[in-house]
Amino acid sequence: MKNVLITGASGFIGSFLVEDGLKQGFQVYAGIRKSSSRAYLQDQRIHFIELDFTTRATLCQTLEACKKNNLRFEYIVHNAGLTKAKKKEDFYNVNCQNTINFIEALIATDMVPDKFVFVSSLAAYGPGNPDTGEPVRLSDQPKPIELYGKSKLDAERYITSLKEFPWLIVRPTGVYGPKEKDYYIFFQTINRGMEPYIGFKKQILTFIYVRDLVHVIYLALASSFVHKAWFVSDGKEYPSELFAEITKRALGKKTIRFTVPLFLVKAIATVGEHVAGLWGTIPTLNTDKYNVLSSTNWRCEVEPLNKDLEFTAEYDLEKGVAETLAWYKKEGWI
């Protein structure tokens, strides 16, 4: 029975990685912080490891303790990261520097796994060309438009510089599903009878349901590939209006549709960021968020993924949204 260590195990994607690893017969080690909630990690078969990524020395101590107990991880999925931050520097510190600390500690303690999957993001490359409508391709030069994406790209550049380290990188587009809290705000808005749009240009979105993303990661671990990266989506494209329509049907709701002009959103984001900056914080609507909301082309190339890993998504948006909303209703979120 092989051991898999999943960092960020207490979060949205991490809890599904743990669940699927157990189903596949792995000895699953959930890497968490001391303060992490274990609400979604209740299975008695889960082994817990507290990881402090902020210093290499602390990580080395933890890994040396594992070695003394004859514990080695054949696979590591480094899923720990930050999508929202109170301070700008937190993105780099958590998404990049902590990743560097972890990998350096693995090398220093001779605990390098057979495979190390880094969960990155399409945000590391940024959106596709809005004029041509072409998808983002693996051969493109990365052009992240937000601090989150830039921090993921910085981590990727460090990882891909390691010639002897067995890395793989997955770059999912928008990940949704039960327990997720960002798209949940959109679902909640539709449920309240409102259907907002930012700007008057059509926005093309791409998605991957969390269970499909987890399936991709375990396919990558089981594959013969190393030193490869893939974009991950369900292979379909969705105009923002269709996303709303699917959600309305699933909820049985009618909505009031309205559009907020881009110039107004940008003004609010700029002023809010300036004011919040006086206290060293980042508001929810900031210039980074504006850049994302105003981008119209989130297509990405998935043919290499489908070919290399023989992956076909089980969930399209309609099926995924229905399952997600059923969970929200069951848990009393909606």
N, C-alpha and C positions, 0 to 999 in steps of 0.2 A: 504494500500500500504506500503510495507516494505522498509526500508532504507538500502542501501548498500554503504559502504565507500570503495573506491578503491584507495590504495596508489600507487604512481608511475603511475598515470593515464595518464600522458602526453607521456609516452613511447610507445614502440612497442606493448607489450602485454597489457599494461594498457589501451590503447585507444580501443582495441577490447573488453576488459572487460566492459568498459563504454558503448560501442555500444550495446553489447548483453544485458546488464542490463536494458537499456532503452527499448529494444525490448520485454523483459520479464515483463515489467510493474513495475520495481522497481523505487523508488526515488533514483537517483544515485548521490552520492557525490564524486567528483573527488578530491583526495588529491594530491596537487601539491606543488612545491616550488615557491617562489616568482619569481624566474628567469625562471621557466618552460615555454616552448612554448605551446600555445594552438591551434596550427595549426590543430591537429587531434581531437580537442574537440570543435567543432563548434555548436553542437546541443543546441538549446535554453533551453532544459529541464535539462541540466546539472547544478548541484549546485557545486560551487568550494569552497574548504577549503585549505588555505595555512598551510602547516605543516612543522615545523622545528624539525627534529628528533634528532638534535645534543644535546639537553638538555631536561631532563625530566621536568624541571620547566616550560619551554616554552610550551611543549606539554600539561601539566596540565592546563595552562592558556587557551589554545585553547579549550580543552575539557570541561572545566568549563563554558566557554562561550556558547558552544553547549547546555549544560545542562540548563543554564538560559533561553535559547530559546526553551526549551522542545524538544530538538533534541536528539534522541537516535538512534544508529545504531544497527539494528538487526544482520546485517552481516558486517564483515570486511574482505577484501581480501588484505593482506599485500604483495604487489607486488613490492614495491620500493626496489631497490637494485642496485648493481654495478657489471658489468661483466668485465669491463676494468678499470684500475686505473693508475694514474701517479706515485703514491707512494704505496709501499707494504702495509703499515699500513692502507691505505684507504679501502682495502677490509674488514678488521675486523671492522673498525669503522662504515662503512656504512651498511654492511650486517648483522653484529652481534650486535654491541653495540647500533646502532640506533633501532634495533628490540627490544632489552632489554628495552631501554628508552621508547619506545612506549607502550609496554605491561605493564610496571610498572606504566606509567601514566594512562592507562586505568583502572588498578586496584585501583590506588590511588584516582581516581575521581569517582569511582563506575560507570564506563562507559564500563564495560566488555560486549561484544556482545553475542548473542546466539551462533554464530559460528565465528571462526577466522581462516581463511585459510592462511597459510604461503606458498608462492610460493618459493620453494627451487629448487633443481636441482639434476639430476643424478650425477653431479660432486661432490656432497657431499659424495657419496659412491665410486666414481672413476670407472674405467673400470673393466670389467670382466676378469677372468683368461685367459691369451693369449694362454696357453698350452691346457687347457681342452675345451675352447670355451663356457663354461657354462655362462649363463646370471648372472648378479648381482641380488641377491635375497634379499627380505626384512629381511631375517634371517642372512644375511652376516654381518660381521664386516666392518664398513665403512673404506675405504682406499683412501681418496682423494689424488690426485697427483698434485694439483695446489692450489694456495692461495685462489682463488675464491671458489673452492669446500670446502676448509678447513673453510673458513669464514661462508659458508652456514651450514656446519656441526656444528660449534660452536653455531650458532643461533638455530639450531634444538635441540641441547642438552639442551640449556636453556629452550626452549619451552616445550619439553617433560618432563622436571622436574616439571612442574606446574600441579599438580594433580587436581586442581579445576578450571582450565582455559579451555574453550571449543575449543581446537585447533584441526586443521586438517592440514596435510602437503601433498603437491603434489610435486613430483620430476620429472619434465619433462626431457626428453632427448633433443636432438637438436631441438629447436623451430625455424621454418621458416615461411615466409609468407610476404605479402605486408608490406612495411615500415621497414622491418628488414635490418640491415646494415652489419652484419658479413657474412652470406651466400651470400649476395649481391656481395661481393668481388669475391667469387667463380663464380657466374653467369656472372659477368663482365669479368672475366678472360677467361671463355669459349667463351663468345661473341666476344672476341678479337682473338680467334683462338688458344688459348693455353690451354693445358690440363696437369697440373703439378701433380705429385705424390711424396709423401715423403716416401722414403724407398721402399724396394722390396717385403715386406710381404703384403698379402691381408688384407685390413682393412674392418671390418664389422661395418657399421653405423646404427643407429636408429634415427628416426625422429618423430616429432609430428607437424602437421600443427596448426597454431595459433588458428584458429577457433575451432578445435577439443579440444585443451587445454582449451580454455575458456569454452567450453561445459562441460568438466570434472569438472571444478571449480564450475560451477553453479549446476551441479548434486551433488557435495559434499555438497554444502550449503543446498540443498533441502533434503538431506538424513538424516537418523536418527543417523548417525555415529558421534562420537567425539573420540578424542585420537586415530586417525588412520592416517597412511601415505601410499602413493601409488607411485610407479614409473609410469610414463605416456609416452607411445609411441603409434604409430599407430598399433603396434602388428606385424610389419613386419621387416625384416632385409635386408639391402642393402649393397652389396659390393661397395666400393668407385667407381669402374669402372661403375657400374650401375647408380649411382648418376650422373656421368658425361654423360653417354649415354642418360639418360632421359632429361638432360638439353640440350644436343646437338640437340636432336630431336625437342624439344620445340622451340629452337632458329633457327633451320634449319642451323646449323653451322658444318663445318668440322674443326678439330683441329690438332695441332702438339702435340703429346704426348711425355712427357719426365719425367724422374724420377731423383730426387735429393737424393743422398745417405744420410742416417741418420747421419753418422759421420760428414758430411759437415754442415748439418742443426744444429747439436748440437754445433759444433765449432762456427758457426756464432752467435747462440743464447747466448752462454757463453761469448764470447768476447763482444758482443753488450750489454749484461746485466752488465758486469763489467764496461765498459766505461760509460754507462748511470748512473750507480750507483754512480759515482763520483759527479753527479748533483742531486742525490736523486730521479731519475725517473726510469721508467720501459720501455724498448723498446717494440715495437709491437711483434717482434720475440724474446722471452725470454725463459729461461729454463722451466718455467711453460707451455708455449705454445708448446715447444718441447715435453714435457711429454704427452700432449694431442695428438699432431699430430702423435707421434710414437706408441700410443696405438692401438692395432689391434682389440680389442673386446669391442664394446659398446652395447652389448645385455643387456636387462634388463627384469625382470619378470613383466608381465602385467596381468597375470591371476587373481590376487586378485582385481585389479581395474575393470576388465571386469565383475567379479562376483558381487562385492559389489555394484557397481554403474550401472550395466547393460549397460556398455559403449561399443559401437562399433564405431571405427573411421569412419567418413564420407570420409576422404581424405587419399588416399595412396599417395606415393611420386609423381607419375606421374600426378595425378589430382592436387595436391597441387602446384607442380612446375609450371604447366601450368597457374594456376590462379595467382600465384605470378609474373611470368614473364609478364603476360598480364598487371598487375598493374604497374610494372616497366616501361614497354613500354608506357603506357598511361601517366605516370607522367614524362616521358622523362629521366628516370634514365638509360635506355638502348636504 
